[in-house]
Amino acid sequence: MAEDKKKPAAQAAAKKKAAPKPKGYKPGKSCPRCGAGVRLAEHKDRRSCGKCGYFEKK
C-alpha cells in the first residue's frame, strides 16, 4: 500500500503575491444593487454588473 505523503509546511503556506497595480489605476464604481464588494465593468459606452445585470450609460 502506498502512503499518502503530505507537503512540507513551507510549501503549503507559500502564497502568490498580487500583481502590482498599473500606474494611474483607479478602482471602478461599485454596483448600487449588489453593494460595495461588486464592481461595475467598464465598457466603451456603459458600465455593467456581471452579477445582477445592472447597467448605466456613460
C-alpha positions in Angstrom: 0.0 0.0 0.0 1.2 3.5 -0.8 1.4 6.0 1.9 -0.1 9.5 1.5 2.7 12.0 1.6 2.0 15.5 2.9 3.6 18.6 1.6 6.1 20.3 3.8 4.7 23.2 5.8 6.8 25.8 3.9 5.3 24.8 0.6 1.7 24.7 1.9 2.0 28.1 3.4 3.5 29.8 0.3 1.1 32.1 -1.5 1.4 34.1 -4.7 1.9 37.8 -4.4 -0.7 40.0 -6.1 0.5 41.7 -9.3 1.3 45.4 -8.8 -1.4 47.9 -10.0 -0.6 49.8 -13.2 0.3 53.5 -13.0 -2.8 55.6 -13.0 -5.1 52.8 -11.8 -8.5 53.8 -10.3 -10.8 51.3 -8.7 -14.1 51.0 -10.5 -17.5 52.2 -9.4 -19.4 49.7 -7.2 -22.8 48.3 -8.1 -25.7 50.1 -6.3 -27.8 46.9 -6.1 -25.1 44.4 -5.1 -23.1 46.6 -2.7 -19.6 47.7 -2.1 -17.9 44.3 -2.9 -19.1 44.1 -6.5 -17.6 46.5 -9.1 -19.1 47.6 -12.4 -17.3 46.6 -15.6 -16.1 49.5 -17.7 -17.2 49.3 -21.4 -16.9 52.0 -24.1 -20.4 53.3 -23.8 -21.7 51.8 -20.5 -20.9 50.3 -17.1 -22.4 46.9 -16.2 -22.6 44.5 -13.3 -21.9 40.8 -14.2 -23.7 39.6 -11.1 -27.1 41.2 -11.2 -27.2 42.6 -14.8 -27.5 46.3 -13.7 -26.1 48.8 -16.3 -25.8 52.5 -16.7 -24.9 54.6 -19.7 -21.8 56.8 -19.6 
